Amino acid sequence: MTVSKHTIDLRVAAELDMPQRTVTKATTRFLEVLKHELIKDGEVYIQGLGRFRVVKYTTSTKNLTKLAEKRSVEQPAHFKVFFSKAPALRSALKRKHR
């Protein structure tokens, strides 16, 4: 099951007894800063959750065969974001899914 940001905002607002609008502004800003830092530095670590890391895949050459003729096709560089679990999250997941 996927949980939406809106659902998280509602839960945090209820648990902290805060207006949902205030929580939504805070979580939206948090995500904007997270995105900015990923773009700027390529890596963000959030204690208890884990590490987000941007990896750039450089231009590569792939060989294609067409009518017994090899051609070289350049692929543009692209980026992927990887997530590595923090030890606390990893152990909590192991306990839950035994």
N, C-alpha and C positions, 0 to 999 in steps of 0.2 A: 504494500500500500504506500502510495506517495503522499506525503504531507505537504500542504502548500504553505507559503510564507504567511498568508492571511490566517490560517489555522494556528500557526506558531504565535503570531501577533496576539490573537485572541487569548491563547493560553497564558502567555507572559503577562498580558494586561490583567487577567483574572488573578493570577498568582501574586502579582505585585500590587494589586488593587490600584491600578493606574488607568487613566483613560486610554482606550485602544488607539486613538489618534496619536497620542504621545509615543506609545510603543512603536507604532507603525513608522513614525518619523525617525525614531532611533534605529530601528532595524534596517530601514531603507538606507539611512546614512552609513551604517556599519557596512552594509554590502557594497555601497559605492566606494568607501575607503578600501575595503578588501580588494575590489576589482582594480582600483587605481594602483595599489601597492603591488599587485601581481603584474600589472603592465609595466610598472616602473622598475621593480627589483627582480621579478621573475620567481619569487618565493615568499610565502607567508606561512608562519607557524602560529597556530592557536593552541595554547596549552590545554590539554585534556581532550582535544578534538583531533588535531593532526596537522600535517604540512601539505600545503598546496604548492605545486612546483610547475612552472612553465618550461616545456622542452620544445626547442626548435628543431625541426627536421629539415636539414639543408637540402638544397637541390640535388637530386640524384639522377642517374641515367638508367633508363630501362631499355632493354633490348626487345624489340618486337620482330617477329618473322612474318614476312608477307611475300609470297611467291618465291620462297627460298632466298630472299634478300633480307639482310639484317639492317634495321634502321635504329638509330639512337633517338630517343624521345626524352627531352628534359622535362622533369616534373617540378613545378614551383614549390618553394619552401612553404611549410605550414607549421602550425603550432598546436600542441596538445597540453592540457592541464592534467597533471597527475595528482592524486591524493594518497598520502601515506598516513595510516592511522597512528595516533598516539598510543603509547603502551596502555594507558588507562582505558581507552576506548576499545582497543584490541581485546583486553582481558574481559571487559564487560560483555562484548559480543560473544566471546567464547562461552561465558557462563550462561548467557541467554539461549544460545543455540546448541546446547549439548544434546 
